[in-house]
């Protein structure tokens, strides 16, 4: 009988290591990057979801931005920057 091959145990990577890599990859590929938190109503357990891909249409983005703006008094924050870096700056002009 042939010996059973042992598989290497997969190392679980921390979110601190995984999320920045996912973000860099999403930006390089012009993909959406979504990071969200959810609590299971039955168990109360919290889960973090990090997703990349083509998810958000222009219409959906405007709706999400509106939701964030309407929740600013509850701590909602939206940050917008030109992309790729430097695309909105003029040469020779200091900020």
Buried (B, 14 or more C-beta within 10 A) or exposed (E): EEEEEEEEEEEEEEEEEEBEEBBEEBBEEEBBBBEEEEEEEEEEEEEEEBEBEEEBEEEEEEEEEEEEEEEEEEEEEEEEEEEEEEEEEEEEEEE
